[in-house]
Amino acid sequence: MSGPSRLADDEAAAFWVARMDGGGWSDADEADLQRWLAQDTRRAGLLLRTQALWQMPGVQAEQAAPVEECPDDAPQDVRAPNWRRRGVLGGLAAAAVAGVVGASLLRGRGVAYVTKVGEIRRVPLVDGSVMTINSGTELQVHIAKHAREVELAQGEAWFDVAKDAARPFVVASGKIRAKAIGTAFSVRKRDNGVEVLVTEGVVETWSDDDAAQRIRLAAGQCALINDRAIVHYEPGKASSVDRALAWRSGMIDLDGTTLADAADEFNRYNERQIVIADPDAAGERFDGLFRINDPEGFAEAVRSALDLVVNMEDPRFIRIQRATKP
């Protein structure tokens, strides 16, 4: 078996994150990772914390530094160059970021990935594409000789698609399809349809119920589509697309967002749920940039800016409402 079978857990987690980041992630790599995770339930959280620190700007800068050699007594199967960055390994193991990692090699066709509440995962694909999977997502990837297909069962993912004219890249969610050859876009399954946001290139999207009616979305455009119609379409607001995809950096970007919608966003990433306890407060609008795992910070900002009552006594909930009139 390849991989860090005999390394300490903190070093093993760093190995796996570096390997994912290096490209060429295969089905065999995924299977090896799952075997390692299955041996100890605590390893899932460690892997996520390691991924989070690995993606921080200060750590990314370490790529330019000389690579630290593996110790002479390291297992032979992990003595490949570039598997860890100088001075980062200890910090990777110690970083504290909320969330749990989950991904599995599943049934039948392709590789399936599942992220739990609070997890955001970056996964290189064998064709050179990269997908970033949001919290609470289930999807399955199938890369074949003549097709590249993703089935999104729930949640959201952003795809940076490697150019390959012979193999269009198609993401399906129910009856909705989004097709690209070489571009970058996200697909999110919502209660009232499927949202497609384009950050680069052009994406064609349609419903299997009416495949003749297709819409082409360019960079900065987005659409919400259900089985029968285009529910919502924004012709060109790159800034709103960037805000909607702030989760890729672990952030929630609010710009005149209602408190009800803001609470829904925070609740996607956290076990502790925000409850807007009355309709008047739910309609209030708010601006701000927050970490996805900081609902308490958001609630405190709302308290100060909107003079609302915030109750955090229950560790399971944060209740926000107007003050009771005497």
Disulfide bonds with the S-S distance in Angstrom:
none
